[in-house]
Amino acid sequence: MPRLSIPKGTNPRGLLRLAGLLDGFAARDLPLDLMNAKPGASISPRTAIRYAMRCLGKSRDEVAAATSADMRLFFCSQAFKDVVDLDFWRSGGQPVEVEVEVEDEAPVAPVAPAAGGGLDALLGGIIASQVAAQVEAALSKRPAVDPAEVARIAREAVQVVTVQVQRAGEAPRVVEGLHHTRFPRLLELLAAGLHVYLYGPAGTGKSSAAKNAASSLGLAFGSTGKVDSKYDLVGFRDAHGRVVRTAFREVWEHGGLFLLDEMDRSDPSAVLALNNGLATGALDFPDGTVTKHPSTVIVAGGNTRLSGGDRTYTGAVAQDASVADRFAFLAWGYDERLERALAGEDMLDWVLFVQGVRKAAAKLRIDVLATPRASISGAALLRRGDRREDVEDETLWKGLDPTMVAKIRAEVG
């Protein structure tokens, strides 16, 4: 496998320029065959991306094994975008030269000057030839990689969240994992003893975040969906006078995190029954008043701000303002980097399409829930070999009028 070194002093933007990848480029714009240079370029997109991967700490084996899908995903990662803004490739704060091994890649011939292009075209061809000769001839030393910097970039690239939280009377906990970008704030609010209402579009991972928060904080977890009666929460006495306990009762009495999912679809009077307990820490159950355990916190989830239904979420019900006042509100929107990571690097083209549909539908005001669920479930179906048309119909369009589908496709481009 031949070795290729970019000439000393070539900065990241210069490297992109050599490959014809400049501002405004998206992964979907990359040539399907990354081996081929774009017109006017002196190196291929594959070379530029492989070189960047090597500079950011990827091993030779990882770079050599990277597929086109891997490179497309890397190209649109935040780590790649950040390094493009630097003046030099750096390791430990020092400019470095980085060697990259390019698998089965032949030298890219410089683009010949256009016929009749005059002196400018001729000079352009000479400069391209000189650059190509430098690229082919230069051999660099192995990079001096700063492990701490590589670890930082790697964490950012894969959306790993690291946060230290401390609940009252407990030792600090360091939490690290693949999470939503707002997950650290959720942990901070819960560690402070606040009850939190997560609101945002469908499929953003609100329920999963609540469960992960319980695990991260070392708390027991309980949950319920839409609540139709206060007895769904506090329990009741059956026909024999026996007290029927609920998951909410267990968490309230013994500690933990309780998820009140679909709070904005619950009966307002049922939720209102919690008010006194949330305010005073003591709640009435069928067999008496029970004081809230010191570690108990409640996370509620919904698609609206508790003010009632809208054009998309018609089933939402307005909740009493006094209930809303007892929760800290935390917006939980789409995290597209996390979405790409969960769907898988090999399905980047599909995820980018779903995200494009999401933006186009919002612009056209067409009701399509192009959620991360569509990205993740669609990726799983495509990975097993299902037809793309079927996957789109089943996970994305879901019976949408064909005329609307055509409008969205035209907007996505």
Disulfide bonds with the S-S distance in Angstrom:
none
